[in-house]
Amino acid sequence: MAETDRLPAVDTAAESPCLTARQAAAYLQLNEKKLYELANSREIPAARVGGKWLFPRALLAEWLHEQAHGGALTDRLLITGSDDPVLAAAVAALAPELGAEAYVAYSPTGTLPGLELLARRRANVCALHWGSVEHSATQHAMLLRRFAHHPHWALVRLAHREQGVILRRGLEIDGIETLAAFDYRWAMRQAGAGSRHFLESALASRGFRPEDCSVVAEARSEREAAGLVAREEADCAPGTRAAASEFGLGFLSFGWEAFDLALPREILFRKLFQRLLACYGGAEMQALTARLGGYDLSPLGRVMTTE
C-alpha cells in the first residue's frame, strides 16, 4: 500500500471499546462535522455520554461493513422470534425465487429471545407478539424500549392472529378454568414466548397461575407445541388457531393479538425485505390463511410507532 493510501492513524493504545469523535472520524476518513451529522440523525452507531459523542468500536466496524458496496449483507435476511406457519411458508416460497442470489432463513425462538438476538445483531428481523391486539401498540413499544438499540428499529405489522389454547383431538373444553383446575397435561411454552404471556394473562384474569397447570413438556415453538399435542404426549398447549389447524387439532380461543416484525430501519426498505412482505400478502399466502383460519391480513405492512 502506498504511503498516501494509508488510513489516518487511530489512537488504539488503550484499546477502549469506544472511540472519540476524533478517532471515529479518522477511522471512517470523514471530517468531524459530517460525523456529528450522522450521529445526530442516528445513521451511525453512537451514544451521547456526558455531552460527548462516543462511538462503539465493534458496532462501528459492523456499520462500515454493512455500508460497503451498497450494503454487503443486503443479500441475506435472518429472521428469528415468534413462530408463525404463514411466515414459515412465505420464507419457503421465496427460496426457489431467490435461488443462489440471496438467502432468507427463519429460526423461531420466542419473542424475548428473538429480541435479544436482534439487539446483538445476530438476526436481521424479529417476529413478536405480546398480549391482546387492543394493547399491542403500547406493549410492543415497551418491549422494544428494553433494548438500547430500539431508537434505530422499526416495527412493521404483519397480521392480527387468533390466540388461545391448542387442544388434542376429541377434547371438548369450553373454558380455561377446566384446563387449569383439572389434571390435563400441558405442553407449556418457555418463558419469554408471546403465547405463554397471553396464557398467563388469561389465567390471571380467572384467578389461576401457570403453576396451577400440570406441565409435562416444554415447547420451544408453537409448532413444536402443536406436534406434542398431535402425538398425544400432551392434552393442550398455548398457541394460535393457525398452529392448531395446521395439525388438525381443536382450539379454545382467548381473543386476537398483533403479530409484528421488529428490524433495523436501514433494512426496512431493502428489496429483500419488501419481497418478503409482498410474499406474505400474496395470493398463495392469502389462500393459506383462509385454510388455517385465525388471521386478519388487513394491517399488513403498516409501520407502527416505537415511542
Secondary structure by P-SEA (a helix, b strand, c coil): ccccccccccccccccccccaaaaaaaacccaaaaaaaaaaccccccccccbbbbcaaaaaaaaaaaccccccccbbbbbccccaaaaaaaaaacccccccbbbbbbbccaaaaaaaaaaccccbbbbccccccaaaaaaaaaaacccccccbbbbbcbbbbbbbbbccccccccaaaaaaccccccccccccaaaaaaaaaaaaacccccccccccccccaaaaaaaaaacccccccccaaaaaaacbbbbbcbbbbbbbbbcccccccaaaaaaaaaaacaaaaaaaaaacccccccccbbbbcc
